[in-house]
Amino acid sequence: MSKIIRSNFFKSVLGVGIDISKEGIMVASKNYSDKIWAVADLANTPFKFKQFDVILNILSPSNYAEFDRLLKPNGIVIKIVPQNSYLKELREHLFQKNEKQFYSNAETMERFKKSFQFVECSRLSYTMNLNKSSIEWLVQMTPLTWSTTEEQIKSFLIKDSAQITVDLDILIGKNTI
């Protein structure tokens, strides 16, 4: 019985996704055709005032003023941010003895707590083995490679497999306005 209720609930949820990347939206729309997808800037979305019950912000910058504009009263923001071991193997390879080898989300946490009524924080951490194809996708999608040399990237891409740590904080906040 529980599965049927959940299934019906999620069928009634309308998912809307935006990204500044046209390629990202194309991939998402091919894999999730029952959602609405738009190429848009998070700082100035094409949506009306107070339209959403939930905003899910995954590993991307936030515009809390825009989130406030979009959320209905008592709306929820779920923000997923890297924790200190996120992609540590890639960081260690690309940034030997460099400040980018380490990550802290302390400023992000503080800003989130100032912007929303803090509800909860959960940590999700695991390690997975990536094959060569997945390594290539990772290197293409992560901003970590934007400030590195082509040689550093190539030296990581020659691997046939790699252990990669996913270490995330899931922040949940409530808009009380």
VEXSE-51718 format. One record per residue: x, y, z of N, C-alpha, C, O, CB in turn. Coordinates in steps of 0.1 Angstrom, whole numbers, plus 5000, padded with zeros to 4 digits. Glycine has a CB too. Layout:
# VEXSE-51718
XYZXYZXYZXYZXYZ/...
This chain:
# VEXSE-51718
500849885000500050005000500950135000500650224993499150005012/501950135008502850245009503450284995503550404992503950225019/503850184988504450204975503550274965503950354958505050074969/502250224966501250284957501050434960500950514951499950204958/500950464973500750604977501950694972501750794966500550614992/503150644974504350724970504350734955504650844950505650654975/504050624948504050634934503050734928503350814919503750494928/501850734934500850834929501250974933501051064926499450794936/501850984945502351124949503351174939503151294934502951114963/504351094936505351144927504851164912505451244905506551054927/503851094909503251114895502551254895502451314884502251004892/502151304906501451434906502451554908502051664907500451444917/503751524910504651634912505151674898505551594890505851584921/505151804896505651864884507151904887507351994895504751974879/508051844880509451884881509851984870509551964859510351764881/510552094874511052194865512552204868512952224879510252334867/513352194857514752204859515352314850514952334839515352074856/516352384856517052484848518552464849518952414860516552624852/519252504839520652514840521152614829520452634819521252364837/522252674831522752764822523352694810523552754799523852854829/523652564811524252484801523252424792522352344796525152374807/523252454779522352404769522552244768521652174768522552464755/523852204769524152064768523551984780523051874778525652044767/523752044792523151984804521651964803521151864807523552064816/520952064798519552054797519151954786518151884788518952194793/519851944776519651844765519751704771518951614768520551864753/520751674779520951544785519851514794519251404794522351534792/519551614803518451594813517151564806516351474810518351714822/516851644796515551624789515351484782514251434781515251734779/516551434778516451304771516251194782515551094779517751274764/516751214794516651104804515351124812514951024818517851114813/514851244813513651264821512651354813512451474815513951344834/512051284803511151354794509851404800509151484793510851274782/509451354811508251394818508351524826507451554834507651284826/509451594826509751714833509851834824509951814811510951704842/509751954829509952074821511452114823511952124834508952184826/512152144812513552184812513652314805513052344795514352074806/514552394810514852534804516252574806516852554817513852634810/516852624796518152694797517852824803517252914797518952694783/518352854815518152974822519253004832519952914836516752974829/519253134835520253174845519553174859518453234861520753314842/520153114869519653104882519453244889518553254898520553014891/520153344884520053474890518753544885518353644891521253554887/518253504874517053564868516253464860516253454848517553684858/515453384868514753274862513453324855512953434858514353174872/512953254845511753294838510453254844509453234837511853234824/510453244857509253194864508553314872509253404876509553084873/507253294874506453394881506853394896507353294901504953374879/506453494903506653514918505853404925504753374922506153654922/506453344936505853254945505153134938504053114940504853324953/505953064929505352954921505752814926505152714922505852964907/506752804935507252664938507152634953507352724962508752654934/506852504956506852454969508252414974508552424986505852334970/509052364965510352314968511352354957511052354945510352154969/512552394962513652424952514752324956515152324968514152574953/515252254947516352164949517552224941517552234929516052014944/518652254948519852314943520952224945521452204956520052454949/521452164934522452054935523852104930523952134918522051934928/524752114939526152144935526352264926527152264916526752024929/525552364928525652484920525552614929524952604940524652494908/526052724924525852844932524352874934523452834926526452964924/524052944944522652984948522453134947523353214948522352934962/521253164944520753304944519653304954518453284950520453354930/519853334967518853324977517753424975516653394979519453334990/518053534969517053634967516053584956514853604957517653774962/516553514946515753454936514953344942513753324938516553414924/515553264950514853154957513653204965512553154964515753074966/513953314972512853384980511653424971510553414974513353494988/512053484960511053534950510253414945509053434942511753604938/510853304942510153184936509353104946508353044942511153104929/509853094959509153004968507853054973507753174977510052974980/506852964974505652994981505953004996506952965001504552884978/505053075004505253075018505352935024504652845020504053145025/506252915033506652785039507252685029507252565031505352725045/507752745018508452655008509752605014510252655024508652734996/510252505008511452435012512552445002512352444990511152285015/513752475007514952474999515852355003516152345015515752605000/516252274993517152164996518352194988518352194976516552024992/519452214995520752254988521752144991521952105003521252394993/522352094981523351994982524752054979524952114968523151874972/525652044989526952114988528052004990527851914998527052234997/529252034985530351934987530751945002530652055008531551974978/531151835007531851825020533351815018533751815006531251705029/534151815028535551825027536251715019537351735014536251835040/535651595018536251485010535651464996536051374989536051355018/534851564992534251554979535351554968536151644967533251664977/535351444960536251434949537751444953538551504946535951534938/538051404965539351424971540451364962541551424961539451364985/540151254956541151184948541551274935542751284932540751054943/540551334929540751424918541451554923542451604916539451464911/541051604934541751724940543251694943544051784940541051774953/543451584949544851554952545751534940546851574940544951424961/545151484929545851464917546151594910547251624905545051364908/545151684909545251804902545951914910546652004903543851854898/545851924923546352034931547251984942546951994953545152104937/548451944938549351904948549852024956550352124950550551824941/549752004969550152114979549552244975550252354974551652124979/548252254973547552374969546252384977545752284982547252364954/545852504979544652524987543352464981542452434989544352674989/543352434968542152374962542152224965541152154962542252394947/543252174971543252034974542252004986541851894988544651984978/541952114993541052095005539752185002539852284995541752145018/538652145008537452215006536752235019536752145028536552144996/536152345021535352375033534052445028534052535020536052465043/532952395033531652465030531152545041529952575042530552355026/531952585051531552665062530852795059529752825064532752695071/531352865049530752995045529352965038528453045041531653065035/529252865031527952825024526952785035525852835034528152705014/527352715045526452675056525952795063524752805066527152575066/526852885066526453005074525453095065524453145071527653095077/525753115053524853195044523553125043522453195043525553205030/523452995041522252925041521352945053520152965052522452765038/522052925065521352945078520853085080519853105087522252905089/521553185074521053325075519853355066519053435069522153415072/519853275055518853305045517553225047516453275042519353265031/517553115054516353035056516252985070517252975077516352915046/515052945074514952885087515552745086515052665078513452875092/516652715093517352595091516452475097515952485108518652595099/516352375089515552255093516452135097516352075107514552215082/517352105087518251985089519451985080519452055070517351855087/520451915084521551885076521951735077522051685088522851975080/522051675066522451535066523651515057523851595047521251445060/524451425060525751395052525551265045525151165050526951395062/525951275032525951155024527451135019527951225012524951165012/528051025022529451005018529650855014529250765021530351035030/530250835002530550704998531650714987531950824982529250634992/532350604984533350594974532850504963532250394966534750544980/533150534951532750454940533850444930534750524929531450504933/533850334923534850304912534350354899533250314895535250154912/535050444892534650494879535450424868536650404870534850644878/534750384858535450334846535950444837535750564841534550244838/536650414827537350524819536350624813536550744814538050454807/535150574809534150664803533650754814533450874811532950574797/533350704826532850784837533950884842533551004845532450694849/535150854841536250944844536251064835536351174839537650874844/536051034822535951144812534751234815534951354813535851084798/533651174818532451264821532751344833532351464834531251174823/533351284844533651364856534551484853534251594857534351274866/535551454845536551564842535851674834536151794835537751504834/534951634825534251734817533251824826533051944823533451674806/532651764836531551834843532051914855531452004859530551734848/533251874860533651944873534352074870535252084862534451854881/534052174878534752304877536252294882537052384880534052414885/536552184889537952164894538952164882540052204885538052034901/538552124871539552124859539652264852540452274844539052024849/538852354856538852484849540152564851540552644843537652574853/540752544863541952614866543252524866544152554873541852684880/543252424858544352334857544952334843544352394834543952194862/546052274842546652264828546152144821545552044827548252254829/546252144808545852034800546651904803546051794803545952064785/547851924807548751804811548251744823548251614824550151854813/547851824833547251764845545951684843545851574848546951874856/545151744834543851674831544251544823543651434827542951764822/545051544814545451424806546051324815545751204813546451464795/546851364825547451264834546451184842546651074847548451324843/545251254844544151184852543351104842542850994846543251284859/543151144830542351074820542950944815542250864809542051164808/544250924817544850804812544550684820544750564816546350824811/543950704832543550594841542350514834541450564828543050654854/542450384836541350294832540250294842539050264838541850154829/540550324854539550324865540050414876541250444877539150184870/539150464884539550544896538550544907537350534904539750694891/539050534919538150544931537950694933538850774934538850474943/536650724935536250864937535350874949534450794950535650924924/535650974957534750994969533751094966534051204961535651034981/532451064969531351154969531051184984530751094991530151094961/531151314987530951355001530151485001530651584998532351365009/528851475005527951585004527251615017526951525025526951554993/526851745018525951785028524651815021524551885011526451905037/523551765027522151795022521551895032521151855043521351665020/521452015028520952125037519452135034519052145022521652255035/518652145044517152175042516852295050517052305062516352055047/516152385043515752515050514352545046513852495036516652625046/513652635053512252665051512152815049512752895057511352615062/511452855039511152995037509853025045508852975043510853025022/510053125055508853145064508053265059507053305066509453175078/508453335049507753445044506553415035505853495031508653545036/
